[in-house]
Amino acid sequence: MTNLDELEIYTGAEASEILGKERSYIRQIYAKYPNRFPTGSIRKFGKEYIVTKAAIDELRRQNETKKGRSTKAQ
């Protein structure tokens, strides 16, 4: 039996705040770039997005890589 208390899942707003972004960040990124999320790491329930820790970690990695590229270009 799966214990929901043990799963590392977050609302889109919580995940956005963990990433240091505005509360709507996850919703906006998923609408524009759904391929940035690992398969099975995000799902919409009603009006709420639910994301896994894996999704947060991947977006953080992508953002850090993006920062590294923009810093090197200067």
Biopython code that builds the backbone (N, CA, C, O; Angstrom):
import numpy as np
from Bio.PDB.StructureBuilder import StructureBuilder

atoms = [
    (1, "MET", "N", (0.844, -1.183, 0.000)),
    (1, "MET", "CA", (0.000, 0.000, 0.000)),
    (1, "MET", "C", (0.888, 1.245, 0.000)),
    (1, "MET", "O", (1.871, 1.314, 0.738)),
    (2, "THR", "N", (0.546, 2.198, -0.809)),
    (2, "THR", "CA", (1.303, 3.440, -0.905)),
    (2, "THR", "C", (0.863, 4.407, 0.184)),
    (2, "THR", "O", (-0.329, 4.642, 0.383)),
    (3, "ASN", "N", (1.836, 4.956, 0.877)),
    (3, "ASN", "CA", (1.574, 5.944, 1.920)),
    (3, "ASN", "C", (1.848, 7.325, 1.323)),
    (3, "ASN", "O", (2.998, 7.665, 1.041)),
    (4, "LEU", "N", (0.802, 8.112, 1.132)),
    (4, "LEU", "CA", (0.967, 9.435, 0.517)),
    (4, "LEU", "C", (1.852, 10.360, 1.343)),
    (4, "LEU", "O", (2.456, 11.284, 0.797)),
    (5, "ASP", "N", (1.938, 10.128, 2.644)),
    (5, "ASP", "CA", (2.792, 10.966, 3.488)),
    (5, "ASP", "C", (4.275, 10.744, 3.187)),
    (5, "ASP", "O", (5.101, 11.605, 3.490)),
    (6, "GLU", "N", (4.614, 9.609, 2.600)),
    (6, "GLU", "CA", (6.014, 9.293, 2.319)),
    (6, "GLU", "C", (6.463, 9.741, 0.926)),
    (6, "GLU", "O", (7.660, 9.772, 0.639)),
    (7, "LEU", "N", (5.515, 10.084, 0.071)),
    (7, "LEU", "CA", (5.864, 10.510, -1.280)),
    (7, "LEU", "C", (6.394, 11.940, -1.272)),
    (7, "LEU", "O", (5.932, 12.787, -0.508)),
    (8, "GLU", "N", (7.354, 12.182, -2.122)),
    (8, "GLU", "CA", (7.901, 13.534, -2.261)),
    (8, "GLU", "C", (7.167, 14.221, -3.398)),
    (8, "GLU", "O", (7.670, 14.297, -4.519)),
    (9, "ILE", "N", (5.957, 14.728, -3.098)),
    (9, "ILE", "CA", (5.150, 15.421, -4.089)),
    (9, "ILE", "C", (4.782, 16.799, -3.558)),
    (9, "ILE", "O", (4.657, 17.007, -2.351)),
    (10, "TYR", "N", (4.613, 17.727, -4.479)),
    (10, "TYR", "CA", (4.366, 19.118, -4.123)),
    (10, "TYR", "C", (3.336, 19.702, -5.073)),
    (10, "TYR", "O", (3.177, 19.229, -6.199)),
    (11, "THR", "N", (2.642, 20.725, -4.619)),
    (11, "THR", "CA", (1.775, 21.458, -5.536)),
    (11, "THR", "C", (2.677, 22.288, -6.447)),
    (11, "THR", "O", (3.847, 22.514, -6.141)),
    (12, "GLY", "N", (2.128, 22.728, -7.548)),
    (12, "GLY", "CA", (2.900, 23.566, -8.454)),
    (12, "GLY", "C", (3.399, 24.833, -7.778)),
    (12, "GLY", "O", (4.529, 25.264, -8.007)),
    (13, "ALA", "N", (2.549, 25.430, -6.940)),
    (13, "ALA", "CA", (2.936, 26.653, -6.231)),
    (13, "ALA", "C", (4.076, 26.376, -5.251)),
    (13, "ALA", "O", (5.019, 27.162, -5.159)),
    (14, "GLU", "N", (3.993, 25.263, -4.517)),
    (14, "GLU", "CA", (5.072, 24.910, -3.582)),
    (14, "GLU", "C", (6.378, 24.672, -4.324)),
    (14, "GLU", "O", (7.437, 25.141, -3.909)),
    (15, "ALA", "N", (6.290, 23.940, -5.424)),
    (15, "ALA", "CA", (7.485, 23.645, -6.211)),
    (15, "ALA", "C", (8.101, 24.931, -6.767)),
    (15, "ALA", "O", (9.322, 25.089, -6.781)),
    (16, "SER", "N", (7.254, 25.835, -7.219)),
    (16, "SER", "CA", (7.739, 27.113, -7.739)),
    (16, "SER", "C", (8.505, 27.875, -6.669)),
    (16, "SER", "O", (9.570, 28.433, -6.934)),
    (17, "GLU", "N", (7.961, 27.895, -5.465)),
    (17, "GLU", "CA", (8.621, 28.602, -4.364)),
    (17, "GLU", "C", (9.932, 27.922, -3.979)),
    (17, "GLU", "O", (10.909, 28.600, -3.660)),
    (18, "ILE", "N", (9.965, 26.595, -4.006)),
    (18, "ILE", "CA", (11.204, 25.867, -3.720)),
    (18, "ILE", "C", (12.287, 26.277, -4.712)),
    (18, "ILE", "O", (13.459, 26.388, -4.354)),
    (19, "LEU", "N", (11.886, 26.498, -5.952)),
    (19, "LEU", "CA", (12.829, 26.902, -6.998)),
    (19, "LEU", "C", (13.148, 28.395, -6.961)),
    (19, "LEU", "O", (13.960, 28.878, -7.751)),
    (20, "GLY", "N", (12.511, 29.121, -6.048)),
    (20, "GLY", "CA", (12.766, 30.556, -5.935)),
    (20, "GLY", "C", (12.078, 31.377, -7.011)),
    (20, "GLY", "O", (12.533, 32.467, -7.357)),
    (21, "LYS", "N", (10.996, 30.859, -7.531)),
    (21, "LYS", "CA", (10.266, 31.525, -8.612)),
    (21, "LYS", "C", (8.884, 31.945, -8.125)),
    (21, "LYS", "O", (8.479, 31.628, -7.007)),
    (22, "GLU", "N", (8.172, 32.664, -8.984)),
    (22, "GLU", "CA", (6.794, 33.057, -8.671)),
    (22, "GLU", "C", (5.916, 31.812, -8.603)),
    (22, "GLU", "O", (6.236, 30.788, -9.207)),
    (23, "ARG", "N", (4.813, 31.900, -7.870)),
    (23, "ARG", "CA", (3.937, 30.753, -7.636)),
    (23, "ARG", "C", (3.379, 30.142, -8.921)),
    (23, "ARG", "O", (3.008, 28.968, -8.921)),
    (24, "SER", "N", (3.311, 30.886, -9.991)),
    (24, "SER", "CA", (2.747, 30.380, -11.244)),
    (24, "SER", "C", (3.814, 29.782, -12.178)),
    (24, "SER", "O", (3.488, 29.365, -13.289)),
    (25, "TYR", "N", (5.052, 29.736, -11.751)),
    (25, "TYR", "CA", (6.162, 29.294, -12.604)),
    (25, "TYR", "C", (5.936, 27.901, -13.191)),
    (25, "TYR", "O", (6.077, 27.719, -14.400)),
    (26, "ILE", "N", (5.589, 26.921, -12.363)),
    (26, "ILE", "CA", (5.400, 25.546, -12.838)),
    (26, "ILE", "C", (4.302, 25.503, -13.895)),
    (26, "ILE", "O", (4.474, 24.877, -14.941)),
    (27, "ARG", "N", (3.203, 26.146, -13.637)),
    (27, "ARG", "CA", (2.081, 26.162, -14.585)),
    (27, "ARG", "C", (2.522, 26.758, -15.922)),
    (27, "ARG", "O", (2.205, 26.215, -16.980)),
    (28, "GLN", "N", (3.245, 27.863, -15.875)),
    (28, "GLN", "CA", (3.683, 28.530, -17.102)),
    (28, "GLN", "C", (4.697, 27.696, -17.881)),
    (28, "GLN", "O", (4.595, 27.568, -19.101)),
    (29, "ILE", "N", (5.665, 27.136, -17.182)),
    (29, "ILE", "CA", (6.691, 26.329, -17.847)),
    (29, "ILE", "C", (6.068, 25.083, -18.464)),
    (29, "ILE", "O", (6.408, 24.707, -19.586)),
    (30, "TYR", "N", (5.154, 24.440, -17.736)),
    (30, "TYR", "CA", (4.529, 23.233, -18.275)),
    (30, "TYR", "C", (3.678, 23.555, -19.502)),
    (30, "TYR", "O", (3.645, 22.775, -20.453)),
    (31, "ALA", "N", (3.000, 24.682, -19.486)),
    (31, "ALA", "CA", (2.169, 25.069, -20.635)),
    (31, "ALA", "C", (3.030, 25.333, -21.874)),
    (31, "ALA", "O", (2.633, 24.994, -22.989)),
    (32, "LYS", "N", (4.200, 25.932, -21.683)),
    (32, "LYS", "CA", (5.059, 26.293, -22.813)),
    (32, "LYS", "C", (6.029, 25.185, -23.210)),
    (32, "LYS", "O", (6.279, 24.966, -24.395)),
    (33, "TYR", "N", (6.576, 24.483, -22.209)),
    (33, "TYR", "CA", (7.632, 23.504, -22.449)),
    (33, "TYR", "C", (7.387, 22.212, -21.671)),
    (33, "TYR", "O", (8.154, 21.904, -20.759)),
    (34, "PRO", "N", (6.353, 21.453, -21.997)),
    (34, "PRO", "CA", (6.056, 20.239, -21.231)),
    (34, "PRO", "C", (7.181, 19.201, -21.280)),
    (34, "PRO", "O", (7.298, 18.369, -20.381)),
    (35, "ASN", "N", (8.005, 19.252, -22.327)),
    (35, "ASN", "CA", (9.106, 18.292, -22.450)),
    (35, "ASN", "C", (10.241, 18.545, -21.454)),
    (35, "ASN", "O", (11.153, 17.724, -21.352)),
    (36, "ARG", "N", (10.208, 19.648, -20.728)),
    (36, "ARG", "CA", (11.236, 19.913, -19.713)),
    (36, "ARG", "C", (11.021, 19.079, -18.448)),
    (36, "ARG", "O", (11.888, 19.033, -17.576)),
    (37, "PHE", "N", (9.869, 18.422, -18.354)),
    (37, "PHE", "CA", (9.543, 17.612, -17.181)),
    (37, "PHE", "C", (9.771, 16.135, -17.494)),
    (37, "PHE", "O", (9.338, 15.652, -18.540)),
    (38, "PRO", "N", (10.448, 15.412, -16.596)),
    (38, "PRO", "CA", (10.603, 13.973, -16.809)),
    (38, "PRO", "C", (9.226, 13.303, -16.893)),
    (38, "PRO", "O", (8.276, 13.740, -16.243)),
    (39, "THR", "N", (9.131, 12.256, -17.686)),
    (39, "THR", "CA", (7.880, 11.529, -17.845)),
    (39, "THR", "C", (7.350, 11.082, -16.485)),
    (39, "THR", "O", (8.078, 10.499, -15.682)),
    (40, "GLY", "N", (6.084, 11.364, -16.243)),
    (40, "GLY", "CA", (5.438, 10.945, -15.005)),
    (40, "GLY", "C", (5.726, 11.812, -13.793)),
    (40, "GLY", "O", (5.356, 11.449, -12.677)),
    (41, "SER", "N", (6.387, 12.964, -13.989)),
    (41, "SER", "CA", (6.768, 13.794, -12.837)),
    (41, "SER", "C", (5.817, 14.958, -12.580)),
    (41, "SER", "O", (5.998, 15.702, -11.617)),
    (42, "ILE", "N", (4.807, 15.123, -13.432)),
    (42, "ILE", "CA", (3.841, 16.204, -13.250)),
    (42, "ILE", "C", (2.475, 15.713, -13.717)),
    (42, "ILE", "O", (2.357, 14.967, -14.689)),
    (43, "ARG", "N", (1.465, 16.149, -13.006)),
    (43, "ARG", "CA", (0.101, 15.778, -13.382)),
    (43, "ARG", "C", (-0.847, 16.861, -12.888)),
    (43, "ARG", "O", (-0.641, 17.455, -11.830)),
    (44, "LYS", "N", (-1.882, 17.103, -13.671)),
    (44, "LYS", "CA", (-2.873, 18.099, -13.292)),
    (44, "LYS", "C", (-4.085, 17.388, -12.701)),
    (44, "LYS", "O", (-4.638, 16.474, -13.313)),
    (45, "PHE", "N", (-4.492, 17.813, -11.507)),
    (45, "PHE", "CA", (-5.681, 17.317, -10.837)),
    (45, "PHE", "C", (-6.618, 18.499, -10.680)),
    (45, "PHE", "O", (-6.378, 19.381, -9.856)),
    (46, "GLY", "N", (-7.674, 18.521, -11.458)),
    (46, "GLY", "CA", (-8.567, 19.674, -11.427)),
    (46, "GLY", "C", (-7.822, 20.892, -11.933)),
    (46, "GLY", "O", (-7.379, 20.926, -13.081)),
    (47, "LYS", "N", (-7.684, 21.890, -11.078)),
    (47, "LYS", "CA", (-6.953, 23.105, -11.447)),
    (47, "LYS", "C", (-5.534, 23.119, -10.893)),
    (47, "LYS", "O", (-4.784, 24.063, -11.140)),
    (48, "GLU", "N", (-5.162, 22.096, -10.159)),
    (48, "GLU", "CA", (-3.872, 22.067, -9.456)),
    (48, "GLU", "C", (-2.884, 21.131, -10.134)),
    (48, "GLU", "O", (-3.233, 20.012, -10.509)),
    (49, "TYR", "N", (-1.643, 21.597, -10.289)),
    (49, "TYR", "CA", (-0.565, 20.742, -10.771)),
    (49, "TYR", "C", (0.119, 20.120, -9.563)),
    (49, "TYR", "O", (0.345, 20.779, -8.549)),
    (50, "ILE", "N", (0.443, 18.840, -9.692)),
    (50, "ILE", "CA", (1.193, 18.114, -8.668)),
    (50, "ILE", "C", (2.489, 17.668, -9.329)),
    (50, "ILE", "O", (2.469, 17.089, -10.415)),
    (51, "VAL", "N", (3.611, 17.936, -8.677)),
    (51, "VAL", "CA", (4.914, 17.574, -9.241)),
    (51, "VAL", "C", (5.717, 16.782, -8.225)),
    (51, "VAL", "O", (5.512, 16.894, -7.016)),
    (52, "THR", "N", (6.626, 15.990, -8.738)),
    (52, "THR", "CA", (7.499, 15.187, -7.882)),
    (52, "THR", "C", (8.797, 15.949, -7.612)),
    (52, "THR", "O", (9.103, 16.955, -8.252)),
    (53, "LYS", "N", (9.536, 15.434, -6.651)),
    (53, "LYS", "CA", (10.847, 16.004, -6.351)),
    (53, "LYS", "C", (11.763, 15.870, -7.572)),
    (53, "LYS", "O", (12.617, 16.724, -7.810)),
    (54, "ALA", "N", (11.579, 14.795, -8.339)),
    (54, "ALA", "CA", (12.381, 14.606, -9.557)),
    (54, "ALA", "C", (12.167, 15.750, -10.539)),
    (54, "ALA", "O", (13.116, 16.192, -11.188)),
    (55, "ALA", "N", (10.944, 16.231, -10.656)),
    (55, "ALA", "CA", (10.660, 17.364, -11.545)),
    (55, "ALA", "C", (11.364, 18.619, -11.045)),
    (55, "ALA", "O", (11.953, 19.361, -11.831)),
    (56, "ILE", "N", (11.301, 18.854, -9.746)),
    (56, "ILE", "CA", (11.958, 20.028, -9.163)),
    (56, "ILE", "C", (13.466, 19.952, -9.389)),
    (56, "ILE", "O", (14.093, 20.934, -9.786)),
    (57, "ASP", "N", (14.041, 18.781, -9.134)),
    (57, "ASP", "CA", (15.481, 18.607, -9.324)),
    (57, "ASP", "C", (15.887, 18.824, -10.775)),
    (57, "ASP", "O", (16.918, 19.441, -11.046)),
    (58, "GLU", "N", (15.082, 18.321, -11.713)),
    (58, "GLU", "CA", (15.394, 18.494, -13.138)),
    (58, "GLU", "C", (15.293, 19.955, -13.557)),
    (58, "GLU", "O", (16.158, 20.451, -14.279)),
    (59, "LEU", "N", (14.256, 20.645, -13.118)),
    (59, "LEU", "CA", (14.127, 22.070, -13.460)),
    (59, "LEU", "C", (15.269, 22.874, -12.848)),
    (59, "LEU", "O", (15.787, 23.794, -13.480)),
    (60, "ARG", "N", (15.665, 22.537, -11.627)),
    (60, "ARG", "CA", (16.800, 23.215, -10.993)),
    (60, "ARG", "C", (18.068, 22.987, -11.813)),
    (60, "ARG", "O", (18.837, 23.921, -12.043)),
    (61, "ARG", "N", (18.286, 21.750, -12.253)),
    (61, "ARG", "CA", (19.470, 21.431, -13.056)),
    (61, "ARG", "C", (19.446, 22.218, -14.366)),
    (61, "ARG", "O", (20.464, 22.777, -14.774)),
    (62, "GLN", "N", (18.292, 22.263, -15.020)),
    (62, "GLN", "CA", (18.170, 23.001, -16.279)),
    (62, "GLN", "C", (18.431, 24.491, -16.070)),
    (62, "GLN", "O", (19.098, 25.127, -16.885)),
    (63, "ASN", "N", (17.906, 25.045, -14.982)),
    (63, "ASN", "CA", (18.103, 26.473, -14.709)),
    (63, "ASN", "C", (19.565, 26.781, -14.414)),
    (63, "ASN", "O", (20.079, 27.820, -14.830)),
    (64, "GLU", "N", (20.245, 25.871, -13.688)),
    (64, "GLU", "CA", (21.663, 26.088, -13.390)),
    (64, "GLU", "C", (22.500, 25.990, -14.660)),
    (64, "GLU", "O", (23.445, 26.757, -14.843)),
    (65, "THR", "N", (22.156, 25.051, -15.535)),
    (65, "THR", "CA", (22.862, 24.909, -16.807)),
    (65, "THR", "C", (22.654, 26.159, -17.653)),
    (65, "THR", "O", (23.587, 26.657, -18.282)),
    (66, "LYS", "N", (21.434, 26.657, -17.662)),
    (66, "LYS", "CA", (21.110, 27.868, -18.419)),
    (66, "LYS", "C", (21.894, 29.065, -17.876)),
    (66, "LYS", "O", (22.398, 29.876, -18.652)),
    (67, "LYS", "N", (22.000, 29.181, -16.552)),
    (67, "LYS", "CA", (22.777, 30.270, -15.946)),
    (67, "LYS", "C", (24.243, 30.160, -16.334)),
    (67, "LYS", "O", (24.886, 31.163, -16.640)),
    (68, "GLY", "N", (24.768, 28.945, -16.321)),
    (68, "GLY", "CA", (26.166, 28.729, -16.675)),
    (68, "GLY", "C", (26.468, 29.151, -18.091)),
    (68, "GLY", "O", (27.530, 29.711, -18.361)),
    (69, "ARG", "N", (25.551, 28.892, -18.996)),
    (69, "ARG", "CA", (25.745, 29.282, -20.398)),
    (69, "ARG", "C", (25.714, 30.785, -20.560)),
    (69, "ARG", "O", (26.513, 31.342, -21.311)),
    (70, "SER", "N", (24.791, 31.462, -19.857)),
    (70, "SER", "CA", (24.694, 32.920, -20.009)),
    (70, "SER", "C", (25.878, 33.625, -19.347)),
    (70, "SER", "O", (26.285, 34.695, -19.799)),
    (71, "THR", "N", (26.432, 33.047, -18.294)),
    (71, "THR", "CA", (27.593, 33.624, -17.630)),
    (71, "THR", "C", (28.831, 33.492, -18.510)),
    (71, "THR", "O", (29.643, 34.414, -18.585)),
    (72, "LYS", "N", (28.977, 32.345, -19.177)),
    (72, "LYS", "CA", (30.150, 32.101, -20.026)),
    (72, "LYS", "C", (30.120, 32.981, -21.270)),
    (72, "LYS", "O", (31.172, 33.315, -21.815)),
    (73, "ALA", "N", (28.937, 33.356, -21.722)),
    (73, "ALA", "CA", (28.818, 34.157, -22.938)),
    (73, "ALA", "C", (29.292, 35.594, -22.727)),
    (73, "ALA", "O", (29.567, 36.298, -23.699)),
    (74, "GLN", "N", (29.389, 36.032, -21.494)),
    (74, "GLN", "CA", (29.768, 37.431, -21.211)),
    (74, "GLN", "C", (31.243, 37.659, -21.260)),
    (74, "GLN", "O", (31.702, 38.780, -21.043)),
]
sb = StructureBuilder()
sb.init_structure("model")
sb.init_model(0)
sb.init_chain("A")
sb.init_seg("    ")
for serial, (resi, resn, name, xyz) in enumerate(atoms, 1):
    if name == "N":
        sb.init_residue(resn, " ", resi, " ")
    sb.init_atom(name, np.array(xyz, "f"), 0.0, 1.0, " ", f" {name:<3s}", serial, name[0])
structure = sb.get_structure()
